[in-house]
Amino acid sequence: METKQSERLFIEAQKYMPGGVNSPVRAFKSVGMHPLMIAKGMGSKLYDVDGNEFIDYVCSWGPLILGHSHPEIVEAICAAVASGTSFGACSPGEIQLSKLICEAFPSIEQVRLVNSGTEAAMSAVRLARAFTGRDKIIKFEGCYHGHADSFLIKAGSGLLTTGVPTSSGVPRSFTNQTVVCKYNDLESVKKAFMLMGPDIAAVIVEPVAANMGLVNPKPGFLQGLRDITRLYGSLLIFDEIITGFRVCYGGVQTQLDIDPDLTTLGKIIGGGLPVGAYGGKKNIMERIAPQGDVYQAGTLSGNPIAMAAGAATLNVLKELDPYPGIEELTNQLTAGIRSIIDTYELECSLNQCGSMFSLFFAAPPLNDYESVLRCDTDKYANYFRQMLQAGVYLPPSQFEVCFVSAVHSQQDIAKTLEWLDICLNNI
């Protein structure tokens, strides 16, 4: 595989951007390569500046559930941009997308649209603190809620990739207000509430952890969080930025019939453009300015182009209901991977939720942050490089998630499994 143009551009990028990238995991450091420079995405494929074609299982880290350059989304974007790129004022598209979100989530009576998942999460926590009059929040080891100061404590995703458990520049006064519990360990949460219950404003959790690789919740864990927070008068925040509209039309909460107080969203609701949102019960959301006393604002919030892309995506998902087909395709892929693991008696684990999955280079079970850290990241890097050479684009980190889209084909799955067999046999 020729990558000279990508290498040349990355050398140039390092002159102008820290590390040559605008998000750490893109640097490919943990897989021992320079990053590829992508020129085009179409359907289930990515194409780099050197002309290499890849089957894409990153899907822009989740939002492209309908694949790259879906015609209805492209059409909606082009129509919107013809009328203007940004108004800094109210527009009908904001109502359309907000209505679709509220209709899909029974727990969301009102929603505030923002520009990123980080912004959504930090705003939801601010709102929870104001509503409860308390300062502390509980988060979980390995769960990532963006790069706001309160969250960069034993976080997942890029921080795991770079081997940094937290971030410099975060004041200790911020970390003192964040209590870290163990994902899938309800007892750790109960102990925290016994010690600090009256001071805890909220528990924020990824209902399916997707930033330390994919880790599913144990039966009863999420309902246990709902019960504990209600008992102590704290709010429960579901971070469905990745899982929202990915596992079903709605989110994990609609599948499990759990009613969080607040929900954060992103990824798919932008249809490939930058969008985030937080929403919940009307009596809580009414505290947000201009109606209430919790200030949060954004010039580009509700941007008309992003609104058009998001609404087009949700309308297609609502009308076509591609979820059973995507999950069946994912099941075929993961069944094939498990068969290969068994054939070669590999010390690997495979976790799946709907159209998301992670292959871990560690023996099962992997159901929390501590167990995920047992993974052999060198083996993953070797696996990644071999698969990339074969034309399969996977996350450049052991601690990220693979995504299957509605436009992946049987041929894509067959080719992926063919090369997986070869690559895993060589590791």
Phi, psi and omega per residue, in radians:
M1 nan 2.170 -3.131
E2 -1.533 2.253 -3.128
T3 -2.345 0.486 -3.055
K4 -1.083 -0.675 -3.130
Q5 -1.188 -0.702 3.071
S6 -1.072 -0.758 -3.133
E7 -1.108 -0.752 3.140
R8 -1.096 -0.767 -3.131
L9 -1.188 -0.614 3.121
F10 -1.169 -0.666 3.062
I11 -1.045 -0.743 3.115
E12 -1.174 -0.709 -3.111
A13 -1.049 -0.600 -3.105
Q14 -1.180 -0.301 3.077
K15 -1.258 -0.501 -2.958
Y16 -2.037 -0.290 -3.096
M17 -2.278 2.446 3.116
P18 -1.005 2.087 -3.113
G19 1.228 0.057 3.123
G20 1.383 0.151 -3.075
V21 -2.409 2.927 3.074
N22 -1.953 0.130 2.991
S23 -2.745 2.278 -2.888
P24 -0.993 -0.719 -3.037
V25 -1.125 -0.385 -3.140
R26 -1.181 -0.267 -3.055
A27 -1.271 -0.242 3.116
F28 1.135 0.320 -3.094
K29 -1.076 -0.723 -3.045
S30 -1.283 -0.182 3.092
V31 -1.935 0.149 2.994
G32 1.189 0.639 -3.136
M33 -2.379 2.939 2.858
H34 -1.520 2.637 -3.080
P35 -1.239 2.707 2.992
L36 -1.439 2.551 3.025
M37 -1.741 2.025 -3.052
I38 -1.550 2.333 -3.124
A39 -1.779 -0.490 -2.972
K40 -2.832 2.579 2.981
G41 -2.249 2.371 3.127
M42 -2.577 2.117 -3.134
G43 1.081 -2.140 3.140
S44 -1.675 0.167 -2.998
K45 -2.038 2.597 2.946
L46 -2.008 2.614 3.107
Y47 -2.294 2.208 -3.129
D48 -1.592 3.095 -3.056
V49 -1.197 -0.260 3.077
D50 -1.590 0.010 3.115
G51 1.549 0.126 3.111
N52 -1.313 2.476 3.122
E53 -1.871 2.405 -3.122
F54 -2.333 2.446 2.895
I55 -1.306 2.164 -2.962
D56 -1.722 2.028 3.038
Y57 -1.919 0.276 3.037
V58 -1.718 -0.688 3.064
C59 0.909 0.795 -3.111
S60 1.003 0.626 -3.126
W61 1.133 0.572 2.940
G62 2.110 -0.611 -2.978
P63 -1.191 -0.392 -3.021
L64 -1.532 1.072 -3.138
I65 -1.175 -0.379 3.088
L66 -1.756 0.167 3.110
G67 1.512 3.096 -3.139
H68 -1.360 2.434 2.997
S69 0.970 0.757 3.085
H70 -1.045 2.282 -2.980
P71 -1.036 -0.657 -3.127
E72 -1.225 -0.589 3.109
I73 -1.268 -0.751 3.104
V74 -1.059 -0.740 3.124
E75 -1.079 -0.750 3.141
A76 -1.126 -0.700 3.124
I77 -1.133 -0.794 -3.123
C78 -1.099 -0.698 3.112
A79 -1.137 -0.684 -3.128
A80 -1.207 -0.763 -3.069
V81 -1.195 -0.432 3.093
A82 -1.150 -0.374 -3.140
S83 -1.735 -0.039 3.131
G84 2.355 2.629 -3.084
T85 -1.633 -0.484 -3.117
S86 -2.885 2.443 -3.117
F87 -1.981 -0.499 -3.001
G88 1.086 0.473 -3.108
A89 -2.590 2.999 -3.124
C90 -1.195 2.575 3.088
S91 -2.572 2.720 -3.072
P92 -1.055 -0.525 -3.106
G93 -1.049 -0.543 3.113
E94 -1.099 -0.699 3.135
I95 -1.171 -0.751 -3.101
Q96 -1.056 -0.855 -3.119
L97 -1.191 -0.717 3.131
S98 -1.074 -0.707 3.130
K99 -1.111 -0.752 3.126
L100 -1.071 -0.717 3.134
I101 -1.136 -0.841 -3.111
C102 -1.105 -0.636 3.124
E103 -1.210 -0.526 -3.085
A104 -1.419 -0.451 -3.076
F105 -2.061 1.894 3.100
P106 -0.995 -0.503 -3.097
S107 -1.372 -0.238 -3.085
I108 -1.778 1.857 3.106
E109 -1.631 -0.523 3.041
Q110 -2.482 2.670 -3.068
V111 -2.414 2.546 3.026
R112 -2.016 2.160 3.141
L113 -1.536 2.351 3.137
V114 -2.297 -2.795 -2.972
N115 -1.977 -0.155 -3.111
S116 -2.802 2.868 3.070
G117 -1.135 -0.676 3.092
T118 -1.014 -0.811 -3.129
E119 -1.109 -0.677 3.128
A120 -1.113 -0.804 -3.083
A121 -1.173 -0.791 -3.101
M122 -1.186 -0.550 3.120
S123 -1.268 -0.662 3.114
A124 -1.119 -0.696 3.116
V125 -1.169 -0.734 3.084
R126 -1.024 -0.752 3.125
L127 -1.117 -0.740 3.133
A128 -1.088 -0.705 3.122
R129 -1.132 -0.723 3.132
A130 -1.163 -0.742 -3.071
F131 -1.161 -0.659 -3.095
T132 -1.612 -0.319 -3.049
G133 1.255 0.384 -3.120
R134 -2.094 2.870 -3.033
D135 -1.917 -0.587 -3.000
K136 -1.410 2.606 3.001
I137 -2.243 2.693 3.012
I138 -1.889 2.261 2.938
K139 -2.179 3.107 -3.046
F140 -2.120 2.557 3.084
E141 -0.939 2.285 3.066
G142 1.461 -0.175 3.072
C143 -1.537 2.382 -3.078
Y144 -2.030 2.256 -3.127
H145 -2.185 0.522 -3.095
G146 1.699 -3.140 -2.975
H147 -1.816 0.411 2.993
A148 -1.162 2.635 -3.014
D149 -0.935 -0.693 -3.061
S150 -1.136 -0.348 -2.994
F151 -1.774 -0.188 -3.000
L152 -1.529 0.963 3.122
I153 -2.316 1.996 -3.048
K154 0.823 0.844 -3.138
A155 -1.545 2.854 -3.130
G156 -1.696 -2.643 3.072
S157 0.973 -2.214 -3.033
G158 -1.057 -0.519 -3.142
L159 -1.194 -0.627 3.039
L160 -1.197 -0.686 -3.114
T161 -1.051 -0.714 -3.114
T162 -1.557 -0.015 3.100
G163 1.293 0.394 -3.128
V164 -1.893 2.088 -3.080
P165 -1.299 -0.322 3.119
T166 -2.656 -2.855 -3.096
S167 -2.279 2.474 2.979
S168 -1.151 2.708 3.102
G169 1.558 0.019 3.113
V170 -1.705 2.028 -3.107
P171 -1.109 2.509 3.123
R172 -1.050 -0.518 3.137
S173 -1.091 -0.515 3.081
F174 -1.277 -0.803 -3.065
T175 -1.171 -0.445 3.117
N176 -1.125 -0.374 -3.112
Q177 -1.664 0.009 3.138
T178 -1.960 2.111 3.111
V179 -1.758 2.212 -3.103
V180 -1.809 2.127 3.082
C181 -1.960 3.026 -3.078
K182 -1.629 2.153 3.108
Y183 -1.047 2.375 -3.126
N184 1.286 0.196 3.127
D185 -2.107 1.616 -3.084
L186 -1.156 -0.508 -3.128
E187 -1.120 -0.639 3.118
S188 -1.124 -0.573 3.111
V189 -1.258 -0.749 3.129
K190 -1.072 -0.709 3.118
K191 -1.111 -0.723 3.126
A192 -1.089 -0.707 3.133
F193 -1.244 -0.604 3.089
M194 -1.086 -0.607 -3.121
L195 -1.464 -0.638 -2.954
M196 -2.339 0.258 -3.029
G197 -0.789 -0.855 -3.103
P198 -1.156 -0.219 -3.119
D199 -1.804 -0.059 -3.038
I200 -1.598 2.026 -3.131
A201 -1.350 -0.716 -3.019
A202 -2.783 2.739 2.904
V203 -1.940 2.187 3.073
I204 -1.974 2.315 -3.035
V205 -2.592 2.510 2.865
E206 -1.390 2.018 -3.089
P207 -1.047 -0.608 2.880
V208 -2.079 1.984 -3.079
A209 -1.164 2.220 -3.056
A210 -2.358 0.423 3.120
N211 -2.241 0.182 2.927
M212 -2.231 0.671 -2.781
G213 1.349 3.133 -3.098
L214 -1.513 2.144 3.091
V215 -2.274 2.065 -3.113
N216 -1.407 2.619 3.070
P217 -1.264 2.480 3.038
K218 -1.228 2.643 3.091
P219 -0.942 2.266 3.098
G220 1.574 -0.246 -3.076
F221 -1.127 -0.876 -3.088
L222 -1.205 -0.715 3.088
Q223 -1.118 -0.609 3.075
G224 -1.077 -0.690 3.080
L225 -1.110 -0.699 3.107
R226 -1.091 -0.753 -3.102
D227 -1.161 -0.760 -3.109
I228 -1.149 -0.785 -3.113
T229 -1.134 -0.652 3.089
R230 -1.144 -0.691 -3.124
L231 -1.069 -0.678 -3.063
Y232 -1.730 0.041 3.117
G233 1.275 0.409 3.066
S234 -1.675 2.832 3.101
L235 -1.625 2.611 3.038
L236 -1.896 2.119 3.136
I237 -1.926 2.086 3.027
F238 -1.630 2.081 3.038
D239 -1.528 1.682 3.134
E240 -1.870 0.569 3.127
I241 -1.055 -0.663 3.090
I242 -1.586 -0.752 -3.024
T243 -1.432 -0.355 -3.126
G244 -1.077 2.144 -3.105
F245 1.132 0.164 3.095
R246 -1.720 -0.780 -3.115
V247 -1.478 -0.424 3.093
C248 -2.938 3.098 3.061
Y249 -1.354 1.721 -2.927
G250 2.235 -2.303 -3.134
G251 -2.691 -2.961 3.139
V252 -1.011 -0.637 -3.101
Q253 -1.094 -0.580 3.118
T254 -1.288 -0.584 3.083
Q255 -1.168 -0.749 -3.045
L256 -1.635 -0.076 -3.129
D257 0.985 0.851 3.046
I258 -1.967 2.406 -2.952
D259 -1.945 1.515 3.098
P260 -1.249 2.830 3.112
D261 -1.365 -0.675 3.125
L262 -2.350 2.642 3.115
T263 -2.359 2.391 3.012
T264 -1.874 2.484 -3.085
L265 -2.334 2.815 3.078
G266 -3.033 -2.602 3.030
K267 0.890 -1.755 -2.964
I268 -1.111 -0.553 -3.109
I269 -1.200 -0.088 3.051
G270 -1.823 -0.113 3.110
G271 0.990 0.492 -3.125
G272 1.823 -0.109 3.084
L273 -1.871 2.819 -3.073
P274 -1.238 1.973 3.089
V275 -2.594 2.535 2.954
G276 -2.445 2.941 3.110
A277 -2.782 2.663 2.929
Y278 -2.389 2.472 -3.082
G279 -2.692 2.963 -3.134
G280 3.039 -2.684 -3.099
K281 -1.093 2.499 -3.052
K282 -1.054 -0.695 -3.101
N283 -1.162 -0.410 3.057
I284 -1.460 -0.827 -3.084
M285 -1.126 -0.433 3.117
E286 -1.146 -0.204 3.096
R287 -1.346 -0.180 -3.083
I288 -1.427 2.406 3.081
A289 -1.092 2.519 0.207
P290 -1.527 -0.084 -3.110
Q291 -1.328 -0.589 -3.083
G292 -2.190 -2.775 -2.959
D293 -1.839 0.098 3.128
V294 -1.717 1.967 -3.041
Y295 -1.508 2.340 3.030
Q296 -2.812 2.297 -3.077
A297 -2.593 2.907 3.101
G298 -2.947 2.153 -3.117
T299 -1.003 -0.712 -3.072
L300 -1.688 0.084 3.072
S301 -1.082 2.310 -3.092
G302 1.311 0.411 3.129
N303 -0.898 2.291 -3.003
P304 -1.090 -0.544 -3.141
I305 -1.263 -0.774 3.102
A306 -1.115 -0.665 3.112
M307 -1.084 -0.727 -3.133
A308 -1.140 -0.747 3.132
A309 -1.129 -0.755 -3.127
G310 -1.158 -0.790 -3.136
A311 -1.128 -0.695 3.111
A312 -1.083 -0.737 3.122
T313 -1.085 -0.861 -3.100
L314 -1.146 -0.631 3.114
N315 -1.136 -0.722 3.090
V316 -1.106 -0.782 3.138
L317 -1.092 -0.687 -3.125
K318 -1.173 -0.733 -3.065
E319 -1.337 -0.726 -3.018
L320 -1.595 -0.415 -3.068
D321 0.790 1.170 -3.108
P322 -1.395 -0.008 -2.978
Y323 -1.053 -0.793 3.123
P324 -1.038 -0.703 -3.138
G325 -1.178 -0.719 3.125
I326 -1.148 -0.719 -3.127
E327 -1.169 -0.670 3.115
E328 -1.110 -0.724 3.108
L329 -1.112 -0.726 3.107
T330 -1.120 -0.696 3.099
N331 -1.065 -0.687 3.096
Q332 -1.092 -0.754 -3.131
L333 -1.143 -0.833 -3.082
T334 -1.230 -0.563 3.063
A335 -1.119 -0.695 3.093
G336 -1.129 -0.710 3.120
I337 -1.116 -0.761 3.141
R338 -1.092 -0.660 3.114
S339 -1.102 -0.714 3.111
I340 -1.151 -0.743 3.112
I341 -1.018 -0.776 -3.124
D342 -1.186 -0.687 -3.108
T343 -1.053 -0.772 -3.081
Y344 -1.673 0.058 3.116
E345 0.915 0.888 -3.088
L346 -1.472 2.585 3.065
E347 -1.504 1.314 -3.107
C348 -2.330 2.790 3.063
S349 -2.288 2.604 3.108
L350 -2.278 2.058 3.069
N351 -1.899 2.461 -3.100
Q352 -2.461 2.548 2.954
C353 -2.513 1.877 -3.129
G354 1.038 -2.116 -3.107
S355 -1.650 0.290 3.105
M356 -2.029 2.515 3.071
F357 -2.736 2.792 3.050
S358 -2.420 2.329 2.996
L359 -1.742 2.049 -3.114
F360 -1.829 2.428 3.062
F361 -1.624 1.180 3.083
A362 -2.815 2.659 -3.134
A363 -1.210 2.569 3.094
P364 -1.255 2.846 -0.022
P365 -1.545 2.675 3.017
L366 -2.100 1.756 -3.049
N367 -2.338 0.234 3.050
D368 -2.814 3.079 -3.069
Y369 -1.059 -0.756 -3.090
E370 -1.102 -0.745 -3.129
S371 -1.224 -0.606 3.114
V372 -1.099 -0.610 -3.123
L373 -1.174 -0.149 3.069
R374 -1.336 -0.161 -3.033
C375 -1.083 2.540 3.076
D376 -1.533 1.687 -3.065
T377 -1.245 -0.425 3.070
D378 -1.172 -0.718 3.092
K379 -1.120 -0.701 3.113
Y380 -1.083 -0.746 -3.132
A381 -1.060 -0.736 3.095
N382 -1.070 -0.822 3.103
Y383 -1.034 -0.805 -3.134
F384 -1.030 -0.823 -3.078
R385 -1.118 -0.715 3.126
Q386 -1.142 -0.739 -3.125
M387 -1.185 -0.660 3.099
L388 -1.098 -0.753 3.105
Q389 -1.034 -0.548 -3.131
A390 -1.465 -0.109 3.122
G391 1.676 0.447 3.102
V392 -2.108 2.083 -3.057
Y393 -1.687 1.945 -3.139
L394 -1.960 2.915 3.075
P395 -1.048 2.317 -3.137
P396 -1.387 0.775 3.132
S397 -2.880 2.417 3.045
Q398 -1.068 -0.431 -2.964
F399 -1.792 0.496 3.040
E400 -2.089 -3.139 -2.999
V401 -2.076 2.522 3.014
C402 -1.590 2.551 -3.134
F403 -2.230 2.402 3.022
V404 -1.847 2.481 -3.098
S405 -1.949 3.035 3.134
A406 -1.213 -0.259 -3.094
V407 -1.859 0.026 2.965
H408 -1.141 2.500 -3.029
S409 -1.963 2.953 3.037
Q410 -1.043 -0.631 3.103
Q411 -1.128 -0.691 3.084
D412 -1.052 -0.787 -3.118
I413 -1.123 -0.779 -3.117
A414 -1.081 -0.763 -3.141
K415 -1.159 -0.712 3.131
T416 -1.051 -0.815 -3.131
L417 -1.161 -0.626 3.106
E418 -1.046 -0.790 -3.119
W419 -1.350 -0.547 3.049
L420 -1.042 -0.749 3.121
D421 -1.004 -0.811 -3.127
I422 -1.159 -0.819 -3.048
C423 -1.182 -0.793 -3.118
L424 -1.182 -0.507 3.082
N425 -1.235 -0.385 -3.118
N426 -1.637 -0.053 -3.073
I427 -1.605 nan nan
